[in-house]
Amino acid sequence: TRQLHNNGVKCRTILVGIPDSDNPASISEHVLRDWHAKGIIEWCGYRSDIAEVFVKSNIVTLPSYREGLPKVLLEAASCARSMCATDVPGCREIVRNEINGFLVSPYDSKSLAIALKTLIDNPELRTKMGLRGREIVEAEFSEEIVVRETMEVYKKILFGKNKFSEIKRLFLNSGCIPFLLCSLINSLSFFNFPGCSILMFFLNSNLILDLGCLIACFII
């Protein structure tokens, strides 16, 4: 942001989120407040209405050093926002360089500033990349696709090439394993069986199907 301002680029940089007290590398609240007071950034702290934040934004950037699969980039792409991120695992799965955003090397603030300036100066490019990002999310990261591909991984693990494969598929596809698991936990909880309070968590979540598949692996 300093580099952009020093080069005469007019932009607002809004930082959303709070420090992670468990992470020693996290930027402290004192530093964030200092940056905010100096006008380097506008620190908004925690926000639960992130969709509204994206609506009022033109670019979403995540200059992270490491990620799993960053939800903020998925949400940004879903909102058709152009993006800048570091070229690290997780970020590069969502941001495709020069397609729906820009990827820059970690710790390279100069390249990040150049990428941001490119998007700031080109509204049409921002719109084009934002729409492409939305298309990518719909085609590759929708809930239905993620669930289907996750189940395919389970099936490949559970159903090797052996004579019991068809029997296993019958159990899983019929849904009887999760149903029997639910019935078993309900019965055990009636008798205050130890550990049921933990297992009951799965009854009220989508994890019941995953758990059922894993148990099927050991039963069959």
VENCOR-V101201 format. One record per run of one state. SS is the DSSP state (~ for helix, > for strand, _ for the rest). FROM is the first residue (numbers start at 1). TO is the last residue. If there is no record, write none. Layout:
SS_FROM_TO + SS_FROM_TO
This chain:
__1_1 + ~_2_6 + __7_13 + >_14_16 + __17_28 + ~_29_37 + __38_41 + >_42_45 + __46_49 + ~_50_55 + __56_58 + >_59_62 + __63_70 + ~_71_78 + __79_81 + >_82_86 + __87_90 + ~_91_94 + __95_96 + >_97_97 + __98_100 + >_101_104 + __105_108 + ~_109_120 + __121_122 + ~_123_140 + __141_142 + ~_143_158 + __159_164 + ~_165_174 + __175_175 + ~_176_190 + __191_195 + ~_196_203 + __204_206 + ~_207_219 + __220_220
